[in-house]
Amino acid sequence: MHGITAKKKFGQHFLRDDNVVNRMVTHLGSSMSKSVLEIGCGDGFITRRILETKAKYLQVYEIDSEWADFVAQRFEDDDRLTVNTENFLDIDFSELEAKAPWSVISNVPFNVSFPILYRLQENRHLFTNGVLILQEEVAQKIVKQSGKGFGPASLFLQYYFDWELLDRVPSSAFKPEPKVSARLIAFVARKQVKDIVEPERFWKFLGFCFSRPRKTLKNNLASTHFKDMHIDPETLALRAQQMNIDQFLSLWELVR
């Protein structure tokens, strides 16, 4: 495309469906009149549509220098646009503070979906909301409340953001076509989040609780240094997938 090859190592599958990008922009609504951040612009298919809105600023991060240069030249007359040839995972987020808060729009490379989501969480004070294209399996895992697929990642991302599944995106909407289906998913950063005592240890503790999904809490904690002597037998008999975040937080107060 445009004399530039899509690179598999960057997980490049470029959106080609106007209905999908219009849905993304429409869902963000009035947020599109403020600061907008795009992760991975490719050849600018989504970038072009954002610039058709009243967005005050558009900051783009594109790891592939060929596509970054192409997009910068394609829209060089629009002084609202800044294109950065950087890996979004490695940027200095303090650079975004001056024009915060930001709305995020992105066709997220499937091979780095969770690392990007975790970086957004770490710097969530800079973001209000966003619409992302994610692999269907990843999107479903994020919104799961219990059962198969529900785990620490679900609880972690739900604790800091409100999520909403939007339209499915078929493989035919991309070029080249991915081997898996995708989904539009929207998020809003939660303004009020209750502090967790020793949060890093808490989320690691959750990892132990879910280490063997079919096993009970008692079995999963047996090989750890966390003591279960203060936990009632009914709770110990549960599987982690049967519990919610409030139950885990109460459990944490007993074992930490």
C-alpha positions in Angstrom: 0.0 0.0 0.0 1.4 3.4 -1.1 4.6 1.6 -1.9 5.1 0.6 1.8 4.8 -3.0 3.1 2.7 -3.9 6.1 5.0 -5.4 8.7 4.0 -8.5 10.5 6.3 -7.8 13.4 4.3 -4.7 14.3 0.9 -6.6 14.0 -0.2 -4.3 11.2 -3.7 -4.8 9.9 -5.1 -1.6 8.6 -8.8 -0.7 8.9 -10.6 -0.3 5.6 -14.3 0.1 6.7 -15.7 3.6 6.9 -18.6 2.4 9.0 -16.3 1.2 11.7 -14.3 4.4 12.0 -17.5 6.5 11.9 -18.9 4.4 14.7 -15.7 5.1 16.8 -15.9 8.8 16.2 -19.7 9.0 16.8 -19.3 7.1 20.1 -16.8 9.6 21.4 -19.1 12.4 20.5 -18.2 15.8 22.0 -14.9 14.4 23.2 -13.7 14.7 19.6 -13.6 18.5 20.0 -10.7 18.2 22.5 -7.3 16.5 22.7 -7.3 13.2 20.8 -4.6 10.6 21.0 -4.2 7.9 18.3 -2.0 4.8 18.9 -0.7 3.4 15.7 -1.9 5.4 12.6 -0.8 3.1 9.8 -1.5 4.9 6.6 -3.8 7.4 8.2 -7.3 5.8 7.6 -8.5 6.7 11.1 -6.3 9.8 11.3 -8.1 11.3 8.3 -11.5 10.8 9.9 -10.4 12.3 13.2 -9.1 15.4 11.4 -12.6 15.8 9.8 -14.0 16.4 13.3 -13.5 19.5 15.4 -10.6 17.9 17.3 -8.4 20.7 18.8 -5.3 18.5 18.9 -4.4 15.1 17.5 -1.3 13.4 18.8 -0.3 10.2 16.9 2.2 7.6 18.0 3.5 5.3 15.2 6.4 2.9 15.8 6.9 2.4 12.0 8.9 5.3 10.7 7.8 4.7 7.1 4.1 5.1 8.0 4.8 7.9 10.4 6.6 9.9 7.7 3.8 9.1 5.2 1.0 10.3 7.5 3.0 13.4 8.5 3.4 14.4 4.8 -0.2 13.4 3.9 -1.6 15.8 6.4 1.2 18.3 6.7 -1.1 21.3 6.1 -3.1 20.5 9.3 -1.4 22.2 12.2 -3.5 20.3 14.8 -1.6 17.1 14.0 1.6 15.9 15.6 3.0 12.6 14.5 5.6 10.9 16.8 7.8 8.0 15.6 7.8 6.3 18.9 6.7 3.1 20.5 3.7 4.1 22.6 4.9 1.7 25.3 8.1 3.7 25.8 6.9 7.3 25.7 7.3 9.9 28.4 3.7 10.4 29.5 4.6 13.7 31.2 4.7 15.1 27.7 0.9 14.7 27.5 0.1 16.7 30.6 0.0 20.1 29.0 -2.9 19.2 26.7 -4.7 16.7 29.0 -7.2 15.3 29.3 -7.1 13.1 26.2 -9.6 10.8 24.4 -8.0 7.7 22.9 -8.8 6.2 19.6 -6.9 3.2 18.2 -6.8 0.2 16.0 -4.7 -1.6 18.6 -2.0 -4.0 17.3 -3.3 -7.4 18.6 0.2 -8.6 19.7 0.6 -5.8 22.2 -3.0 -5.2 23.4 -2.5 -5.9 27.1 0.8 -3.9 27.4 -1.0 -0.9 25.8 -4.0 -1.2 28.2 -1.7 -1.4 31.2 0.2 1.7 30.1 -3.2 3.5 29.8 -4.0 2.3 33.3 -0.7 3.5 34.8 -1.4 7.0 33.3 -5.2 7.1 33.6 -5.2 10.6 35.1 -4.3 11.8 31.6 -7.3 10.1 29.9 -11.0 10.5 30.0 -12.3 8.0 27.6 -11.6 6.1 24.4 -12.7 3.6 21.7 -10.4 0.8 20.7 -10.4 -2.0 18.2 -9.2 -5.2 20.0 -9.1 -8.8 19.3 -12.6 -10.3 20.1 -11.1 -12.7 22.7 -9.3 -9.9 24.5 -12.4 -7.6 24.5 -14.5 -10.4 25.9 -12.0 -11.1 28.6 -12.0 -7.5 29.7 -15.7 -7.3 30.3 -16.1 -10.8 31.9 -17.7 -10.9 35.3 -17.3 -14.6 36.1 -16.7 -18.0 34.6 -14.4 -19.0 31.8 -12.1 -16.3 30.7 -12.6 -14.2 33.8 -9.4 -13.5 35.7 -7.0 -11.0 37.2 -6.8 -9.0 33.9 -10.6 -8.6 33.9 -10.7 -7.5 37.5 -7.7 -5.1 37.1 -9.0 -3.3 34.1 -12.6 -3.1 35.4 -11.4 -1.6 38.7 -9.9 1.4 36.9 -12.2 1.8 33.8 -15.8 1.3 32.9 -16.1 -0.8 29.7 -18.7 -1.2 27.0 -18.7 -3.7 24.1 -19.7 -2.1 20.8 -19.8 -3.6 17.3 -18.0 -6.7 16.1 -15.4 -5.9 13.4 -15.1 -8.7 10.8 -11.7 -9.7 9.4 -12.8 -8.4 6.0 -12.7 -4.8 7.4 -8.9 -5.0 7.5 -6.1 -5.2 5.0 -4.3 -7.5 5.3 -7.0 -9.6 6.9 -6.2 -10.9 10.4 -6.9 -14.6 11.2 -9.1 -13.6 14.2 -12.2 -11.4 14.5 -12.1 -8.1 16.3 -14.4 -5.9 18.4 -14.9 -2.2 19.1 -14.8 -1.6 22.8 -15.2 1.8 24.7 -13.8 2.8 28.0 -14.3 5.6 30.5 -11.6 6.2 33.1 -13.1 6.0 36.6 -12.6 9.3 38.5 -13.1 7.9 41.9 -11.2 4.7 42.7 -10.8 3.4 46.2 -7.2 3.0 47.2 -5.9 -0.6 47.7 -3.4 -1.2 50.5 -0.2 -2.5 48.8 -1.7 -2.7 45.4 1.2 -4.5 43.7 1.0 -7.3 46.2 -2.8 -7.4 46.0 -2.8 -7.9 42.2 0.0 -10.5 42.6 -2.2 -12.2 45.2 -5.0 -12.4 42.7 -2.7 -14.1 40.3 -2.2 -16.8 42.9 -6.0 -17.1 43.5 -6.5 -17.7 39.7 -3.4 -19.8 39.1 -5.4 -23.0 38.6 -9.0 -21.9 37.6 -10.6 -25.3 38.3 -9.1 -25.5 41.8 -10.6 -24.0 44.9 -9.2 -21.0 46.6 -7.8 -23.3 49.4 -5.9 -25.4 46.9 -4.5 -22.4 45.0 -3.3 -20.6 48.2 -1.8 -23.8 49.7 1.5 -23.4 48.0 1.9 -19.7 48.7 3.0 -17.8 51.8 -0.5 -16.3 52.3 -2.2 -17.9 55.3 -5.7 -19.1 54.9 -6.3 -19.6 58.7 -8.4 -16.5 58.9 -10.6 -17.3 55.9 -13.9 -19.0 56.5 -14.3 -22.5 55.0 -17.2 -21.5 52.7 -14.9 -18.9 51.0 -12.0 -21.4 50.8 -14.3 -23.8 49.0 -15.0 -21.3 46.2 -13.1 -21.0 42.9 -11.7 -17.6 42.1 -13.9 -17.3 39.1 -16.9 -17.3 41.4 -15.8 -14.3 43.3 -16.0 -10.5 42.7 -13.6 -7.6 43.4 -15.3 -6.7 46.8 -14.8 -10.3 48.0 -11.2 -10.3 47.0 -10.6 -6.9 48.7 -12.1 -8.3 51.9 -10.0 -11.4 51.6 -6.9 -9.2 51.1 -7.5 -7.5 54.5 -7.4 -11.0 56.1 -4.3 -12.4 54.5 -1.9 -9.5 53.7 
